Amino acid sequence: MDSTYAEYGTEVILQKNHKEVGMDYLIGQKATISNIDGAWCYVRVKVSREHWWWPTQDMILATDEPLLRK
């Protein structure tokens, strides 16, 4: 995802595991952006109450996910 799409409250899907993050189990999970710091976003994963910093480039907009299935 391009960082220009990153806004507070945007729903995203976490993609490829970034070596600095190292959390394979989060890949493919839906999350909500709760803070933005340059190329990183602080996201809250829907299946838990935990938050993580995730690279913006390693996310896709949740609204784009159905398009990727086709």
Phi and psi in degrees as GROMACS dihedral restraints (atoms count N, CA, C in turn):
[ dihedral_restraints ]
;  ai    aj    ak    al  type     phi  dphi    fc
    3     4     5     6     1   -76.0    20    10
    4     5     6     7     1   140.2    20    10
    6     7     8     9     1   -63.4    20    10
    7     8     9    10     1   -16.7    20    10
    9    10    11    12     1   -69.5    20    10
   10    11    12    13     1   -18.3    20    10
   12    13    14    15     1   -87.5    20    10
   13    14    15    16     1   -10.5    20    10
   15    16    17    18     1   -75.2    20    10
   16    17    18    19     1   114.9    20    10
   18    19    20    21     1  -137.9    20    10
   19    20    21    22     1   151.8    20    10
   21    22    23    24     1   -54.6    20    10
   22    23    24    25     1   130.3    20    10
   24    25    26    27     1    89.3    20    10
   25    26    27    28     1    -6.2    20    10
   27    28    29    30     1   -69.7    20    10
   28    29    30    31     1   133.8    20    10
   30    31    32    33     1   -87.1    20    10
   31    32    33    34     1   132.2    20    10
   33    34    35    36     1  -132.8    20    10
   34    35    36    37     1   167.4    20    10
   36    37    38    39     1  -118.9    20    10
   37    38    39    40     1   127.2    20    10
   39    40    41    42     1   -74.8    20    10
   40    41    42    43     1   131.0    20    10
   42    43    44    45     1  -114.4    20    10
   43    44    45    46     1  -165.4    20    10
   45    46    47    48     1   -19.5    20    10
   46    47    48    49     1   141.9    20    10
   48    49    50    51     1   -74.9    20    10
   49    50    51    52     1   118.0    20    10
   51    52    53    54     1   -81.1    20    10
   52    53    54    55     1   135.0    20    10
   54    55    56    57     1   -57.5    20    10
   55    56    57    58     1   -27.8    20    10
   57    58    59    60     1   -78.3    20    10
   58    59    60    61     1   -20.8    20    10
   60    61    62    63     1   -87.7    20    10
   61    62    63    64     1   -51.5    20    10
   63    64    65    66     1    63.7    20    10
   64    65    66    67     1    38.1    20    10
   66    67    68    69     1  -127.0    20    10
   67    68    69    70     1    79.9    20    10
   69    70    71    72     1   -56.5    20    10
   70    71    72    73     1   -35.0    20    10
   72    73    74    75     1   -67.7    20    10
   73    74    75    76     1   -11.7    20    10
   75    76    77    78     1   -89.2    20    10
   76    77    78    79     1   -14.1    20    10
   78    79    80    81     1   -63.9    20    10
   79    80    81    82     1   130.1    20    10
   81    82    83    84     1    87.9    20    10
   82    83    84    85     1    -2.8    20    10
   84    85    86    87     1   -82.8    20    10
   85    86    87    88     1   144.7    20    10
   87    88    89    90     1   -82.2    20    10
   88    89    90    91     1   137.9    20    10
   90    91    92    93     1  -141.4    20    10
   91    92    93    94     1   165.4    20    10
   93    94    95    96     1  -121.2    20    10
   94    95    96    97     1   133.2    20    10
   96    97    98    99     1   -73.9    20    10
   97    98    99   100     1   128.0    20    10
   99   100   101   102     1  -118.3    20    10
  100   101   102   103     1    -7.2    20    10
  102   103   104   105     1  -164.7    20    10
  103   104   105   106     1   153.0    20    10
  105   106   107   108     1  -132.8    20    10
  106   107   108   109     1   133.3    20    10
  108   109   110   111     1  -139.1    20    10
  109   110   111   112     1    87.3    20    10
  111   112   113   114     1    65.7    20    10
  112   113   114   115     1  -118.3    20    10
  114   115   116   117     1   -88.6    20    10
  115   116   117   118     1     5.9    20    10
  117   118   119   120     1  -122.8    20    10
  118   119   120   121     1   146.8    20    10
  120   121   122   123     1  -124.9    20    10
  121   122   123   124     1   142.1    20    10
  123   124   125   126     1   -89.5    20    10
  124   125   126   127     1   117.2    20    10
  126   127   128   129     1  -119.9    20    10
  127   128   129   130     1   148.3    20    10
  129   130   131   132     1  -109.9    20    10
  130   131   132   133     1   120.3    20    10
  132   133   134   135     1   -77.4    20    10
  133   134   135   136     1   136.8    20    10
  135   136   137   138     1   -62.2    20    10
  136   137   138   139     1   -32.6    20    10
  138   139   140   141     1   -82.2    20    10
  139   140   141   142     1    -4.1    20    10
  141   142   143   144     1  -147.4    20    10
  142   143   144   145     1   176.4    20    10
  144   145   146   147     1  -100.6    20    10
  145   146   147   148     1    10.4    20    10
  147   148   149   150     1   -86.5    20    10
  148   149   150   151     1   155.6    20    10
  150   151   152   153     1  -121.1    20    10
  151   152   153   154     1   149.5    20    10
  153   154   155   156     1  -143.6    20    10
  154   155   156   157     1   154.3    20    10
  156   157   158   159     1   -84.5    20    10
  157   158   159   160     1   133.4    20    10
  159   160   161   162     1  -137.7    20    10
  160   161   162   163     1   138.4    20    10
  162   163   164   165     1   -63.9    20    10
  163   164   165   166     1   132.7    20    10
  165   166   167   168     1   -58.2    20    10
  166   167   168   169     1   -37.1    20    10
  168   169   170   171     1   -66.0    20    10
  169   170   171   172     1   -17.2    20    10
  171   172   173   174     1  -102.4    20    10
  172   173   174   175     1    27.7    20    10
  174   175   176   177     1  -130.0    20    10
  175   176   177   178     1   156.7    20    10
  177   178   179   180     1  -126.4    20    10
  178   179   180   181     1   154.1    20    10
  180   181   182   183     1   -65.6    20    10
  181   182   183   184     1   136.3    20    10
  183   184   185   186     1   -61.1    20    10
  184   185   186   187     1   -29.8    20    10
  186   187   188   189     1   -69.9    20    10
  187   188   189   190     1   -20.4    20    10
  189   190   191   192     1   -85.8    20    10
  190   191   192   193     1   -16.1    20    10
  192   193   194   195     1   -57.0    20    10
  193   194   195   196     1   -45.3    20    10
  195   196   197   198     1   -60.8    20    10
  196   197   198   199     1   -32.2    20    10
  198   199   200   201     1   -67.3    20    10
  199   200   201   202     1   -31.8    20    10
  201   202   203   204     1   -74.2    20    10
  202   203   204   205     1   -22.0    20    10
  204   205   206   207     1   -73.4    20    10
  205   206   207   208     1   -23.2    20    10
